[in-house]
Amino acid sequence: MKRENIRVALLYRGPQHEGKDDFSSFVPMGLFNVLKSLRDAGYDASLHNLSHTPRADLPGTLRSLNAAAYLLSAFFGCHHEAYGLARATKKLSPATPVILGGPLSVLGPAILARVPEIDFLIRGEGEEASVALLDALFFGKTPAASVPGVVFRSPAGGISENPPQLLADIDRCFFLPSEVMDHCQGVRPENFAVLITSRGCPFRCAFCSSTVLWQNRVRHHRVDLLLRYLHDLRSATGAIYFSLRDENFLVDRSHVQAFTEALTHSGLHYLWNAQGSPHLLDDDLARTLAEAGCDQIQMGIETIPPRLLALLNKQGSPPKIATAIRTLRSQAIRPFGYFIYGMDETEGEGKETLNFIKQSGLLDAVASPLALYPGTWLAQGVEPEHFFAKGEVLFYSPASARKWKKKYQQALAALYAQEGFRTKEVAPEAAPNLVRTVARHFQLLGQGDLAGAEKILLILTREQPENPWGFALLSRLYDDLGEKKKGAAMRRQLRLLTGGSP
């Protein structure tokens, strides 16, 4: 038997109930890396996003795959979906190996003890471990029990595990969209516009599982590979916007500088967003980000009261956060805040954060109840069976989450009802950049100045005919105005620039 004759199906199914959101149906980026690694090794591997597959259709879909092995990826939130897929595959083919990886694997032996349909777990990074485990199962070159990061049932009936090992070089399994797209089913093109430039975070937030997954080490992909990815993303999908899902993109300024400099000189004219801590921002960094096309920074503010910050083990200073928000707005970068409630906060503590949201100057924000995730500091002492109970979310304090939910919804609604950028924040500069130009366009639209909004885009297309954004936004504007021929003309020009479907 040869590797190319062994069909391996990688499966993902996002949350279907209370854990479901706009992005939970996106395949985690790590699974694409595993797909690339398996195919490079010679396995006939394919990836299947089953997030939108009706439950009644799952058995037929799995049967059609006719795989020799199944690799499932899951986080806590879609864990019940992963267990269901394991049971369904075993019902169809009891002898076919079922392997589970992803952040959920931090539960380790507890999963194998409770879900007999799962044969092995891979803890930590799965690119090399998945190849080694399949080689052990199909060729017996080395025992499965020797693969780093594998959790397995021993012949004596117990459950054993090997400690995971971080990859020595995360670039070895780097993939390009065009390399894996033909081997993916149910994956939307925009899924590939979500990427990471690094793995890990140096901070130890009490609610985050990054520490147990990445051991607080930060490892970066080479900038030249990232630019290859963005060139490939454009040619393969026509994308003009991307999102960086690094846990904290701003933590290494030298990496940020190298990436933004390369992107600025690439001629790709992307707009993009990223996540980072507010205390890492300053005027120079904000200007660098804006000049490279970053139009939004998403900050984990979480809460304001010192007691709650201590509970979350978060750094937080309201004056510094306010300064970061003003700094971003001065460069026409949209400041976005993540907030957490449902921590048994007092009335005064809850109002302190709500008042901050209202007065902050943030332009975008979301708020979620505090949830417990396996492997986090907050989850220490939580009995494993709680992570196998019904439901997709394990709340820190269900009663507190219910109490504050509506109040946070009202605060966010009021935030979105506020005026956006002020005129001086998006006023033209001597050397305008795309971020400021687009922000100015939308401000003029909001003021009802359609002629001004059109003019700023026409100037952009004239001065930067290679920039897709002028044509993309003009096509939307003309469609909204009922000028279909003009809109179609702009889309044709956009397709010439991007090679994709706008």
Beta strands, then each sheet from edge to edge (+ up, - down):
strand 1: 7-12
strand 2: 44-49
strand 3: 69-73
strand 4: 98-101
strand 5: 120-122
strand 6: 150-153
strand 7: 159-161
strand 8: 184-185
strand 9: 194-195
strand 10: 198-199
strand 11: 219-220
strand 12: 241-244
strand 13: 271-275
strand 14: 294-302
strand 15: 334-341
strand 16: 364-369
sheet 1: 7+ 6- 5+ 4+ 3+ 1+ 2+ 8+
sheet 2: 9+ 12+ 13+ 14+ 15+ 16+
sheet 3: 10+ 11-
end
